[in-house]
Amino acid sequence: MHYFPYLLLFLGGCTLTVGDIIMKKWVLNNDRLLFIFGLLVYLVGLVFLSYSFKYKNIAVASTIFVIVNIATLSLISWAYFKEPLSPLQMVGITLGVSSILFLELA
């Protein structure tokens, strides 16, 4: 049960990443169904976040959720959409992931 909140936050962050990808496709294709589907996927991701509040402090859970989303979305946007990441952006992502470790070691 100790790892359950982290699993919820990881799944939620990854689900939000899928929602972000769907929204990017909506912007490129201007398809109303993609917009609606993207919103539904966002909602599912937020359900994971909301459920994690039972186990984690709201500030810590939200931070972990957002950092997981940023890290996975950065990797996907770089690999799939060929969007470059600057060295400063990579440092920022590394610091964000490190912040999760600092939050949990405290």
Secondary structure, 3 states (H helix, E strand, C coil): CCCHHHHHHHHHHHHHHHHHHHHHHHHHHCCHHHHHHHHHHHHHHHHHHHHHCCCCCHHHHHHHHHHHHHHHHHHHHHHCCCCCCCHHHHHHHHHHHHHHHHHHHC
